[in-house]
Amino acid sequence: MKAWHYAVWGALCSFAGSAQAVMKSSDVEVVQLKNGMKVLLLEDHSIPNANMYTFWKVGSRNEVPGITGLSHFFEHMMFNGSKNFPPGSFDKVMEASGGSNNAYTTANVTVYTNWFTASALQTVFDLEADRIANLEIDDKKLESERGVVLSERSTSLENDPWERLYETVKSAAFAAHAYSWPVIGFESDIKAWTREDLERYFRTYYTPSNAVMVISGAIKPAAVKKLLAEKIEVIPGNEKVPEVRTKEPPQHGEKRVFVIKESTTAPQVMVAWHVPESRHADFYALDLLTEILTGGPSSRLVKLLVDEKRIASSVASDLPQAFDPTIFAIFISGLEGKDPQTMERLLLSELNQMKTKPVTAQELQKAQNKKVVDLYRRMETINGKSQLLGDFEVFHGGYQKLFEAAGAYEKVTPADITRVLNTYFLKKNRTVGVQDKKEPADYRYQKEDRT
């Protein structure tokens, strides 16, 4: 065994031992409220603080044309006033109690986070319960935040080197499913939202039965359950949240898009393939593939495109957590003056070789070590514990799966990596996007691509 392997294995054992010592499945207490909300409690007095994550199972996949972006918009509105806490007071009350907060929206979920001292638990429950039960959608605040979101969208499209290309590739890759549109929404929809749209959306999706709450840290479960009964359980919930009916049909041929962005300084290439949802058995092999391909200086595509060919400044990959079948994407940031067609050809050639020549056991072990160490490292903080418990509860079939994840990574074999490459990374299943200052006249399909 090489020296680096001993070091990684030692770190893995250290993290595994410490993480398992502080958290195991039996440490999590489940509270099922009568209004349908599921709450996970984890008592951990390693520091005198606690946090609360509330996972609302609503994202851009729940929207329809005409109201795209509403899920993200509520990330803003939920801080802008409720019956007992006027606009601007949520942050002030939280900070006065020694706490802080944040939120994020994806295609699948909207998540609100609170970090606070254990003594502020009552205050946090007061704030959360009031905005869930009594959010006020004020016309003035609606217009103010509409302007903020419009500015956020235009700034992102202009300043983020990937946003325009990513949005275009997704819209081409998904012919039917709501994953096709951007989380932030389309400009025309943002300008056209009505107060009635917001009120209807809030009533439909911000119902307790559509949420999972995770509270970790220096808490006493009995005290938390009392506050849950007094503050949260009394909030009525809808009987059933509408399901997303549309399923993305199989893709039967390669799709290609080109984006002209005059302000870009170098070409970018994005290639995406349809893959299953996060609950699927192939998730762990696909997640390990991100590490093998782009996980650091020794990964295959970084070595090939950045170090050896010197054609790119960076390479990255993305496998989002998703309720429905999603896309596995690879991003190549080219160097100025380099040919994007060559980048694509080299990428596809490397993937084709991997389909017939399996990754080595050492290469796979290194990726497995990295994933497991990262997992245990996150489990060492109360913030990481809350987020992981929530992620596994909503995306992977239950929080218990978190405690099986390390074993699931370790069970993946080189043959599994080869199998997922041959199953999903097919020409007919991919969408290729290129972004540059201008479209070259001779950019063509890859003649050498046999898949």
N, C-alpha and C positions, 0 to 999 in steps of 0.2 A: 504494500500500500504506500502511495507517495505521501510526502510530508504534508502537502495541502489537504489530502484526504483525511489524514489523521487529525489535522486541525479542525476541519469542518465537522468530522464525526464527534470530536470532543465537544465542540460548541453545541452540536445537535443534542448530545446526551445531557449536557448542562442545562440547556433550555427546556428540554423535555422533562427533566427531573424537577426543575423549579416550577414550571407551569403546572405540571400535574399535581405538585404538592399543594398549590394554592387553589386550583379549580378542577373539579370533576363533575360529571353529569349530575350526580346526586346532590351537589351543592346548590343546584338551581331549583328554586321553588316556583311552581306554576300556579297562578291565580286566575281562574276563569270567571270574569264578571258576568252578571246577569244580562247586561246589555250587549254582550258578545265580545267585548275586548279581552284579549289574552295578555296577561302580564307575567313577565319573568323576573324573579327577584334573585339577586346574588349578594349575599352578605360578605363583605371583605373589608376588614379594618386595618389593612396595610398602611393606609393614609387616612386622615380624618375628613375625607371628602367623598362625594358621591356624584353620580351622574344619571341622567334619564334620557333614553333614546325612545322616541315614538316613531314607529315605522307605519306610515299610512300607505296602504297598497293602492296608490293612485299615482299615475305618471302620464306621460304623453300618449302611451298606448291606450288610455281610456278616453282620449279625446276623439272628436270627429271633425271633418272639414268645417270651418266656420268658427270654431272655438279652440283652435290649436294654441298651445301655450298657457292654457288656464291652470294646469297643474303647477307649473313654475310660478305663475303669477300669485298663487296662494302662498307660496313660500315668502313672498313679500307681504301680502295682506295679513297674514297671521301675526305680524308684529305691529299692526297699525290700528289697534284699538278694539276693545270689547266692552261689555256693559260696565264692568267695575274697574277697568284699567284703560283710560283714554289713550289716544294716539301718542306714541313716544314713551309711554310709561313702562312698557314691558322690559325694555333694556335697562331703564333707570332703576326699577325696583330690583331686578336681578343683580345688577352691579352693586347696588347699595347693600345687598345681602351677601356680597362677596362672591357672586357667581358670574357666569357668562353663558352665552348661547350661540347657536348657529343653526343652519339648515341647508339642505341640498335636495335637488330634484333630479331624477333620472327618467328614463323612458318607462320605468316600472314602479318606482316608489317616490314618495316625498318624505324626508326624514328630518325631524326636529330634535336638536340636542341641547341639553342643559347640563352645565357643570357647576357644582355648588358645594359649600361646606355642609356637613351633615346637619348643622343647626338650622339651615335654611329650607329644610324639606317641606315644611308647611307652606312657606311662601311660594315655592316652586309649584306645588299642587294647586294653590290658589290661582296662579297665573295660567297654568295649563288648562285647568277645568273651565276657567272663564272664557278663554278663547275658543275652546271646543264647543262649549254650550251657547256662548253669547257673542260670537264674532260679529262686529258691526261693519257692514260694507257701506262705507260712507262715500257719497258721490265725489266729494272733494279729494279724498284719499285715493279713490279709484283713478281719477284723472292724473293725480300726481305720480302714482306708481306706474300708470300706463306709460307716461313719459320716461320714467326711469328704465323700464323694460325695453322700450323702443331704442333708447340710447345704448343700452347694454347690447342689444342685438346688432346694431350698426357698428358699434365699436369692435365687437368680437369678430364680425365678418371682415373688417378691415385690418385689425391688428393681429389677430391670431392667424399664424401661417397655415393652419390646417382646417379652420372652421368651414370655409367656403367649399373646399374639396370634400371634406367629410360629409357635409350636408348634401352635396350633389351625388356622391357615391351611394349614400344610404337611400336617397330618393330613387335611384336607378335600381339598386339591389332588391328593394322591396316593392313588388308590384301591387300588393293588396293590403298588407298589414300596416298598422299605425306606426310601427317602427320606422316607416319611411320619412316621417316629418321630424323637424328639429324639436328638441325639448322646449326651447324658448318660444317656439311658435313662428308663424309667418307674419310678416309686417302687416298685411291687410287684415288678418284676423285680430291681431293685437289692437289695431286702431278701431275695430268694429265691435269688440266685446261690449255687452250691455250689463247693467247691474243685475237684470233678471238672469242673464247667463251665469253670472257668478253665484248668485243665491241658489239657483237650481243645482249647480255643480257642487257647491258646498254641502247642501242637504243630501245629495246623492252619495258622495264619497267620503265626507268627513263625518262618518257615523262610527261610533265605537266598535262595531262589529267588523270594521274594515281596517283595524289598527292592531299592532302589536307594540306593547310598551315594555322596555327593559330598564330596570333600575338596579344599579350595581354600586358597591362601595360601603361606606361606614353607615349602614342602615340597620334598623331593628325590624325584621319582617312583620312583627305584630303591629308596630306603629304604622308601617307603610300600608298594611292591609286595612287598617282603620281609616286612613286618609283615602284610600281607594274607594272604600264603601261610602264615605261621606261626600267625596268630591267628584269622583269619576263614574261610579256605578249608577248614580242617580240621573246621569245624562241619558235620555232615551236614544235608541238606535233604530235605524231602518232594518227591516226584516232581511232584506237581501240586496246586495250590491249587484248591478248589472254585469254580466260576464262579457268579456271581449269575444265576439263571435267569429270575427274574420281570421282565417288561417292563411298563412302565406303558401301559395301553391309551389310545387317544385319548379326550379329554374331549368330551362331546357336549352340554354345557350349562353355563351359568354356575352356580357354587356360591357361597353366601354364608354367612358365620358372624358371630356377634356374641358378644363376650366381655365379661362384666361384671367390672370390677375396681374395687372401691369406693375403693381407695387412690389411684387415678389422679387427677391434677389437671386433665387436659385430654384430649380424645378423640384417638385414634390411628386411622389408616386404613392398611391394607396391601392392595395389589392385586397378584396374581401371575399370570403367564402361563406355560404350558409352552413351553420352548424346547429346542433340541438340546444335546447334550453338547459338551465343550470342543474335541474334535477336528473338529467339524463346520465346514464352510467359512463358515458364517454367524457364527461366534464373534466375529470382529473387527468386523463391522457392529453386532452386539448390544452389544459392549463399548463401542464408540464412542457408542452410543445412551445408555448410562449417563452419559457425560460431557455429551452434548447436553442431556439432561433435567435432571440434578441436579448436574453437576460445577462447583459454585461459584456465586458471586453473579450471574453473567451467564447462567447456564443457564436453560432455558425454564421449568421448574416452580418454581424458586426465585424467579425474577422474578415469575411469575404469582401464586403462592400466598403467598409471604412478603412481597414488596415491593409489588405492586400491590393485591391483594385483602386483604392483611393478615389472613389467615385461619389461617395456619400459622406455627409458630416455625422449622421446618426441614423439608426434603424430602431424601430419600436414595433411592438405588437399589442393587440388588445383583444381580450375575451371578456365581454361584459357579463355580469350576473343578470339573468333575464328569466322572466316567467315563460316566455314563448321562444321558439327557435329564433336564433339571432345570427350575427355575423362575426367571424374571426377575421380581424383586419391586421395587415402589415403596412407600416408607414416607413417610407424612405425619404429622408431629407437629403437631396442631392447637393453637390458642390456647384458653385456658379460655373456655368459654361459646360457642365457635363450633360451627357445625353440620357434622358429619362428612358428611352427605349432600351438602352444597354442595361440600366438598372433593373428594369422589368425582366429582361432576358436572363440575367444572372440569378435573380431571385427564383424564377420558375425553374431554371436549370438545377439549382440546388435542391429544390423541393422534389423534382423528378428523381434525382439521384437517391434521395432519402427514401423514396418509395420502393426502391429495389435493394438498397444497401442499408440495413437497419442501423440505428444509432448504437454506439457501443454501450456496454454495461456501465463503464466508467462515466460516460457522458450523461447517461440517464441518472445514475446515482448522484452525480453532482447536482443535477436539476432537482431531484427529489430532496436532497439535503437542504438546498436553498429554500424550497417551498415550505418544508416542515419547520426549519429554523425560523423563517419569517412568521409562520403561523404561531409558534410558541412565543416568539418575541412580542407579538401583538397581545397575546394572552397574559402577559406579565403586568399590564396596566388595566385599571378599571375601565378606562375609555375603550381600550381594545377589546376587553371582555364583553362590554355592552354591545358594541358594534358587531362583533363576531356572532354573539348569540342571536341578535336580531337578523343578521344576514342569513344565517343557517336556518332560522325559523321560517323566514318568508321565502327564501329562494331554494333551499336544498331539502325541504321535506321535514324540517323539525330541528330544534336546537340541539337535540341529541346527536345529530349528524356531525356537529363540530368535533365531538370527541372520537369520531370514527375517521376524521379527515386525514390525519397523519397516516393511518393504516391504508386508506384508499390511495394516497399518493404512492406509498411504498409497494403496493401490489401491482402497479403499472409496469409492464414489461416492454422491452424493445419491440416485440411483436405488436403490442398495442399501439405504439407510436406509428409503426408502419401501417397498421390497419386503419387508423383514423386519417392518415394522410391519403391513403388510397380510397377511402370512403367519401371524404368531404372535399379534398383539395383537387377538384376536377375542373377542367376547362369550362364545361357546361354549367358549373355551379359557382362561377366567380364573376366578380365585377371589378373592372380595372379603371382607376381614375388617375389622371395626370393633370397637374397644375403648373403653368409656366406663364411667362410674359406674353408669349404668342404661340399659336398652334403651328407646329412644323408641318410642312406640306407632305412629308414622306413618312409620317408615323403610321405604321401598319401593324397588323396582327403578327404575333410571333410565329414565324414559319417553323422554328425548331421545336415548338411545344407539341408533344405527342399526346398529352392527356385529354 
